[in-house]
Amino acid sequence: MMVQLNLLSGKKAGTSWVARRFPVRIGRSVGCALQLEEDGIWDRHLQLDLSPAQGFVLTAQPNALVSVNGQTVAQTILRNGDTIQIGSLKMQFWLSPTRQAGLRFREALIWAGLVALCVVQIILIYRLPH
């Protein structure tokens, strides 16, 4: 499952960033998956994890200020549409639209199998003694 962060303010306002692998580190550091250079953002400000039991978990680094929907948090479970603020930057958390795998080959194979089955049945009907 992929996560999309829509940047609502700052230098990259209006852009979206998609997370495909977890954990995701967000901060100023070059080692962060999402590197942001806004005022008040630490080198490693927060981390997003995908927990099978809980869902998407945001964890702030010790002493780093993070607010979700206006509430200061150290750790929280994110929900679709939550607004996250770190430093002077605001972003919105969304689940990315899923893409369905291409099924054309499987569908064509099934139709070919059904046509072959019908042809075999017709041949058997005409070959049976009357």
C-alpha positions in Angstrom: 0.0 0.0 0.0 1.3 3.4 -0.8 0.9 6.7 1.0 0.8 10.2 -0.5 1.8 13.3 1.4 0.4 16.5 -0.1 2.6 19.5 0.9 0.3 22.3 1.8 2.9 25.0 2.7 6.6 25.8 2.4 8.9 25.8 -0.6 7.3 22.7 -2.2 3.7 23.7 -1.5 1.3 22.1 -4.0 3.4 19.1 -4.7 2.8 15.5 -3.6 5.2 12.9 -2.5 4.5 9.1 -2.6 6.0 6.7 -0.1 6.3 3.1 -1.5 8.5 1.6 1.2 8.4 1.7 5.0 9.7 3.0 7.4 9.8 6.5 5.9 12.1 9.1 7.6 11.2 12.7 7.1 13.6 15.6 7.9 16.5 17.7 6.6 19.0 14.9 6.5 20.2 13.6 3.1 19.4 10.1 4.5 15.7 10.9 4.8 13.3 9.6 2.2 11.5 12.9 2.2 14.0 15.7 2.6 12.5 19.1 3.7 14.4 22.3 4.5 11.7 24.4 6.1 12.2 26.4 9.3 11.9 24.3 12.5 12.5 20.9 10.8 15.2 18.7 12.3 17.6 16.4 10.5 15.4 13.4 11.4 12.1 14.9 12.5 9.7 11.9 12.3 9.2 8.4 11.0 6.2 6.8 9.3 5.8 3.0 9.8 3.3 0.5 8.5 2.1 -1.8 11.3 -0.1 -4.7 10.2 -2.0 -4.5 13.5 -2.4 -0.7 13.7 -2.0 0.8 10.3 0.2 3.8 9.5 2.0 5.0 12.7 3.7 8.4 12.9 6.5 8.6 15.5 8.2 11.9 16.3 11.9 11.9 17.2 12.5 12.7 20.9 11.9 16.4 21.6 10.8 17.1 18.0 7.5 18.9 17.7 4.9 17.3 15.5 1.2 18.1 15.5 -1.6 16.1 13.8 -4.9 17.9 13.2 -3.7 20.6 15.6 -2.8 18.2 18.5 0.8 17.8 19.5 1.8 14.1 19.4 4.8 11.9 20.1 3.2 8.9 18.3 -0.2 8.5 16.6 -2.0 6.3 14.1 -2.7 8.3 10.9 -6.0 8.3 9.1 -6.8 9.4 5.6 -6.9 13.2 5.4 -5.0 14.0 8.6 -3.0 17.2 8.6 0.6 16.9 9.9 2.6 20.0 10.9 6.4 19.9 11.5 8.2 23.2 11.9 6.6 25.7 9.6 5.5 23.0 7.1 2.0 21.5 6.8 1.2 18.4 4.8 -1.8 16.1 4.4 -1.7 12.4 4.7 -3.6 10.3 2.1 -3.7 6.7 1.0 -2.6 6.7 -2.6 -5.0 5.3 -5.2 -4.4 1.7 -5.9 -3.6 0.3 -9.3 -5.2 -2.9 -10.5 -2.8 -5.4 -12.0 -3.2 -6.0 -15.7 -5.7 -8.8 -16.2 -5.9 -8.8 -20.0 -3.7 -11.9 -20.5 -5.7 -13.9 -17.9 -9.0 -12.8 -19.3 -8.0 -13.7 -22.9 -6.8 -17.1 -21.6 -10.1 -17.8 -19.9 -12.1 -16.8 -23.0 -9.9 -19.0 -25.2 -10.5 -21.9 -22.8 -14.3 -21.3 -22.9 -14.3 -21.2 -26.7 -12.2 -24.4 -26.8 -14.6 -26.1 -24.4 -17.6 -25.1 -26.6 -15.9 -26.4 -29.7 -15.1 -29.8 -28.1 -18.8 -30.1 -26.9 -20.1 -29.4 -30.4 -17.7 -32.0 -31.9 -18.8 -34.6 -29.3 -22.5 -33.9 -30.0 -22.0 -34.4 -33.8 -19.9 -37.5 -33.4 -22.3 -39.3 -31.0 -24.4 -42.0 -32.7 -27.9 -40.8 -33.4 
